[in-house]
């Protein structure tokens, strides 16, 4: 932090009124950002918990259902996102060195990757829509269903899970094993859409934030002549990347067994 | 930090402080001053409190008769849902952190403002947006799910505005998260030189622990409620048993936040009480470190006990035993605090002011609420008491008796600092007494009803409970008087109250070392702290207490300088 030398009491133009000096401001920004990322982790954490529970409840149907996902596209997306994380790191480095053109270049490349990611995601989503794999009344699953039953809500004799042990009821019809499996395939896609959808929402927010930063850097706005905003954006983007690093294996590469 | 001694005949120079720094509406709505934002919060939270209170009044009126007095069944359900949602999400959770915390934390640590003033303003706007959405949705269509939004009722069957109200709660959750992040960054990085962690006021420690809970817990309930909304809208059956989901998962995720949320409500209140007990006992707190660490311990253990809400949900017996034991453990740090307050008062020079009466009331009600919590934490007794009025009484003793007593006491304690005016002390004492009596009369009969088996959420009840219910409703009307009196004299004091000096209570703490009301950036010069927290003089001669009815004395004390050691 080259700005540490700033004399106490002098007015750095980037110093907000509530802080005494630049190191204090930088530290406070970092603490704030990390606290925010903790909330984000807890936000996704609840979804990962739900995923974990249903993954163990319906291991066989999840295994079959995941074959509907496009592993090559997912892998490309992982690669795209990892690359974007590299670009953003280079952008932060350029910001720290005060290299404005470098910041512009690397952040624009990050944006490009982010749009690429969303584009590929859109292609994947549209395939799911075509194959009626979106939960709801039009949901239809034509893939194979496992021969072994899952130890789900239905087939666990003697264990009550807060429901009638005989299995859930719809109207007066008790669901049979097969129907339950179809429901749990729907569960897989439900979780898939909720979790990747929330992740995509974070990518969109990232695009807005990075896009705004690029605009400000290009217009030589004073708030981005100082490296901290870029560094915080970088932290956020790495978080978005890390969430995908977990989502990809969980949904696309479910281990056999 | 000028002390103005009133010279007879001299015209008083109006001082600039945060309240008169700008008079336009924009200067309030676009302010980034933490003190002004605290006032904005105070106004909106007071409105929320009276909306929730009105719903409570309807419930109590309705329950005076075993067959109901005036409400339809559905309207009754909507009333208790509204009461719960408004009181918990819009009043109890934000009350002390957003009003007193916002106002005091920067001043107590000698900072000019919170670390992120614009985020602070945003959090108020989020609070307003979420509250208005939720309240309008509740008034126009209502929700009948209760504040817990239990699935599958909320996600599949309830025929009401669940999604809108959930959106409101979700947005208010973000407001809470923003406040929590702001407090953490502020307390970590903005302390004045010399103000080490163990010189921090206990109020700040309590808010630090609260912020940790907010940051770790609120996102979980946010996503859980979002999943309910998604389930209603897009038929994604994460919780719906008809689609292979598990409603018990909802309860786990919901209570993972909502049990710690109880500590979001009570911990700040404990911080307030610690300040008041030390000030009005004129003593250092007994076991400062224990009180500070017990806040953190409550924050940590608060996350390990959610399963005690689910003893009858079908979770395994062994899980129940674990949660039961862990729930007992939370009683330890709570008891540590209570004993330390008592020990602080022991041999102290107790000064019975209105805030002190609220603090004492807090200790009484919190003790009853805490001890009855043990009945509910024990699995065997909980199976009998589950979803009865015993539970209602227990959590009202904790949340209403504890949190609101703390909030009211805190308002009385810092009112002179916030407004520069004193309120009529005798009226305030009367209000504190009425409130305490009203609480006990309202909620103590509910313990008995619960033990005898009156279940919660029902509109009709067997006739033998009528006497106790009438008693409880009578108590509620006394309680209402106990809230309306302060509203009246607080408003009165803004114009006619005696002027308060910087330190009418002769309290220790940085916030008392600047003007009342404080200037925009709190201190004219950043204070340098060279003393320990709560250094009260030991001898009575060194510490003469002012007569609160004498304005000259009030203005004279509290020189606005650091205590001399």
Interface residues (C-beta under 8 A of the other chain):
Chain A: X16 X17 X18 X19 X20 X24 X27 X28 X29 X31 X32 X35 X36 X38 X39 X40 X42 X43 X44 X45 X46 X47 X49 X50 X53 X54 X57 X58 X135 X136 X137 X152 X153 X160 X161 X162 X163 X168 X169 X170 X175 X180 X183 X184 X186 X187 X190 X191 X193 X194
Chain B: X106 X111 X112 X113 X114 X115 X116 X117 X119 X177 X180 X181 X182 X184 X185 X186 X188 X189 X190 X215 X216 X217 X218 X219 X220 X222 X223 X224 X227 X230 X234 X235 X236 X237 X238 X241 X242 X243 X244 X245 X246 X247 X248 X249 X252 X253 X256 X313 X314 X315 X521 X526
